[in-house]
Amino acid sequence: MNDIFQKITLKATNSKKIYKIEEIQNLWSGYGKIIRYGLDGSNIKSVVVKNVCLPKNNKSSRKYALSHQRKINSYKVEMSFYKNWSNKCNNDCKVPTWYALEWLNDEFLMVFEDLDDSGFGKRKTSVTWNEVRTCLKWLANFHATFMGEKPEKLWSKGTYWHLETRPDELKALKDIKLKNAAKTIDQKLQNCKFKTLVHGDAKLENFCFSSDGNNVATVDFQYTGGGCGMKDLAYFIGSCFYEDEYENWETEILEFYFQELKKGLDIQKKILDFTKLEREWRKLYPLAWTDFHRFIKGWGSYHFAKNSYSERIARKVISEL
């Protein structure tokens, strides 16, 4: 962390001294680090700092320029989410408190509450059904909180894989039927009547669990924006289960999610026809699944068995368009 950012952090946390505790992780593609710092002379014992340093790269290809600009925009969106939207999140869709958000030259500084110190110190690579329910409850309450909101200063279309930002992956897609259907699927998702804000990268790794697994907080809002909540749901489920498990859990997952969504909408006093919302989003769930499947197949030229769950969902969606 440079000297200016250290001073900003000290002032924001009313601290006298800051010291590095550990590096938590590197950011994608060498764009910086997430680091835990300790503080002296403050009521705050520690903070987590997301320090983005834009790489000095001489690459001039169109593909690199597109990827680079997408990442820059994503960090601006993340700062905007925390500054303008995060205060609406209650404990049912807990996000870390922010202390400082700054952008100076080629660096971004984001100083956050240390979720480990706040009782959310567990990270999971596999989950029990109870822990899945905990995450589904978070997603449902996040979507309920922002139902009907316009995504100002966020992505107009949330998620990192949506079609407009991924032309190269679409071009590389060898599944011609899926490629031809991609635009129609994207339009149907975007034209849904009931829109909310989606997290946009709601994978298991971004959920921070309490020790008993009954509560979570969530991080990484770089791709938050407008859209159908089924995008988050399909992506999250894909991050939790193996391909052959998806179908077995689908009914329970959808039932629990919509139960929690209705509760969340009631708490938020959102007035809408929930029956119509649920009917629309259930129909869009397989399209959301197919939309991400399209990205994955184009991104890494992945091969999926013809009888796999994702392939069967995609074939059915395409046939019904």
N, C-alpha and C positions, 0 to 999 in steps of 0.2 A: 504494500500500500504506500503510495507516495505521501510526502509530507503534508500536502494540502488536504488530502483525504483523511489523514490521521487527525488533523485539526478539526475538520468537519465532524468526524466521528466523536471526538472528545467533547465538542460543544453540544452535539445532539443528544449525547447520553449523560451530560453533566459530570464527566469523569476527568480525572487528573492524569491518568496514565493508561496506555494501551499496550498490550503485549500479545504476541502470537502464541496460540496454544497448539493448533494443528491445522494442517490442510485437509479439508473434507473431500474435495474432489476437483478435478480439472473440468472446465467447461468444454462443451463440444467443439471440436476442430481447433483447439488451441486458443480459444477466445478469452482466456483468463482462468480464475480460480475461485472456489468458494472456501473461505477460511474462517475458523473460529478464533476469536480474539477474547482475551480476558481484559477486564477493566478494574482499575483501582480508583478509590475515592468517589464511588457512585453506588446507588442502590441497585444498579444492574451489574450482575457478576460477569456476564459474558454476552457477546453478540456474534451473529453469523454474518459475514460480509461476502457479498457477491461482487467481486472486483473484475469487471470486464475490461480487457485491454485489446483493442482491435489490432490484429496482426498486421505488421508491415510487410505486405506481400506484393510482389511485382507481377503476379499473374494477371493477365489481361483478357482471358477467355470470357465469353458471354456467360458460360455456365458458372464460372467462379463469381462473376459480378452479380449474377442473380442470387446465388446462395449468400454472398456477403451482404447484400442489401437486405435480404430477408432476415438475416441474423440481427443486423443493426435495428431494423424496424421492430423485431421481436423484443429487444431490450427496452426500446422506447415504450412499447406497449406494456411491458411488465411494470415499468415505473409508473405509467399512467394508471394501470389497474390498482396498484397499491395506493397511489395518491388520491384517486378520484372515486374508487369503488369499494375498496377493501373494508372501509368502516361500516359498510352495510352487512358484513358477514358476522353472524352471531356464533355462539359456541357449537351450534349444530352444523355449521360449515366453517369451522375454525381455520383462520389463516394467520401467519405470523404478523405481529405488530411491526411496523417499520419506524425507524428512527431518523434515517437520512436517505435521500435519493438525489444524486447529483450526476451531472454529465459535463465533463470537462475535456475538451479536445478529443482525443481518441480513447478516453476511458469513462466507464460508468461506475458509479459507486452506489451500492444498495446495502444498507445496514439494517439487519432484522433482529427481532427477538430470537434468542437461542431456544428453539423448541425442545431440545434435550433437557434444558434446565427448567422448562415449563411443564415437564411431565409427558412429553411426546418423543421419547428417546429411542423407540423401537422401529427398525426398518425390516421389512419382510421381503423374502424372495419366494415364499409360498405362504398360503393362507388357509385358515379353517373357514368353514361356512359362516361362523359368527363374525370373523374378521371381514369377510366379503360383505356381510350385511352392514357392518360399521361403515365401510367405504361407500356402499350404495346409499346409505342414509345421508352421508356427506354430500354426495352428488345430487340426490333428490332435493336437499335443502338449499344447495347452491343454485340449482335451476329454479326452485321456487322463489328464492330471494330476488332473482333478476328476471323473472318472467315478465315479458312485455317491454323490457328496457331496450332502448336503442344503444348500440355499442359505440358511444362517442369516445374518441381517442383510443379505441381498441381496434382489432381487426374487424372489418365489416363482416367477414366470414371467419369464424373461429376455427381452430385446429391447424396443425402444421402441414397437413397433407392435402388440403383442399385444392381443387383442380387449377385454379388461377395461378397458384404459386408453384405448381409442380409440372410444368410443360415437358421437362426433360424425362421425367419418369413416365409420363403418358406416351411420349415418343418411343421410349424403350420397351413399352409393353408389347409382348408378342401375342397375347390373347386378343385376337382381332374383334371378336364379339364383345368382349368386355371393353375394349378400347372404343368401339363405336357407341357403346351405351353410356360411356363415362359422363358425357355432357348432360344427357337427359337425367341421369341419377343425381348429379350435382344440382341441377335446376329443381328437381322435385324436393330435394332436401332443403334447398334455400327458399323455396316458395311455400314452405309450410305456414299455416295460419298462426300457429302457436310457437313463438320464438322466445328464446331466453339468451343468457350468456352461457357459453360453454367454456369449460376450463381449457380445453384444447390440447392437453398433453396429460390426460388423467390416467397415466400408467401406475402400476403398483408402487414403483420406486419413488413416486412423488407423494405418497401417503406416509405420514409419520404417526406411529401408533403409541397410545398409552401402554403402560406395562401390562394391563389386563386385557388389552385388545378391544376395549369397549368404546374408545374414543380415538379420533384421528384429527390431525391438522394436515393441511395440504400446501405444497410449495410449487414453484415454477409456473408462473403465469405469463410466459412469453407469447403464447399463442391463444390467449383468451379473446373471445369475440362473439359475434352474434351467430345464432343458428339453432338447430334442433338438438335437444338434450340427448337424443339417441346416439349422436356421434360420440359423446363422452362415454355413454354406457357400453356401446359395442367395443370401443377401444379399450376401456378398462377391463372388461371381461376377457378380451383377447390377451391381456397382460397377466392374467391370473391363472388361467387353465391351459392344459394341453389341448390340442386340436380335437382329440377324441372325447374330451370331457364337456365341450361346449353345449352340445345338444342335451345332455343329461340334466344340466342345470338351468337351461333357458327358461322354463316355465316358472321355477321358483324365483329366479332373478327378476324377471319382469313383474311378477306379482308383488314382490317385496318393494321393488323400486317405486311402483305406482302407488302403493299404500303410503309410503313415506313422502312421495311428492304431494299427494293430497293433503296430508297432515301439514307439510311445510307451507303449502299455499294457504291453508286455513290460518296458520300462525301469522303469515305475512299479510293476511286480509286481502288477498288477490281475488278479485271478482271475475270469474270466468266459468264457462261450461266445461267442467272437468271431464264429463263423459266424452265430449267431442275431442278434447285434448288427448285423452288416453287412446281413443280410437285412432286418431291421426298418427300419434307417435308410435303406436304398436305397428301400424302399417309401414312406417318409415324405418323401423328397427332393422329389417333385413337390407334395406337400401343403404343405411349407415354402415352396416357390416360390409356390404359389397363395395362401398366407396373406399374404405380403408384397405380392403383386399386388393382393389385396383392399384392403389399406391404401392403396397408391398410387392406385388408382382412386377411392377415396373421399376421399382427402386433397386431391387437386387436380383432381378430375373429369377425370382423364386419359383420353384416347381411344387405344385400341390397335387396330391393324388386326386384322381378324377372323382372319387367317392368321398373325399374329405368334406367336413361340414361346410367350410368356407366355399368350396367349389360348388357344392349343391345349392347353397344359398344364392350364390352369384348366378348360376344357371337358371334358377327359378325366377329371380328378379328380372333377368334379361328377357326371359320368355314372356313375362307379364307386362313389360313396358308397352 
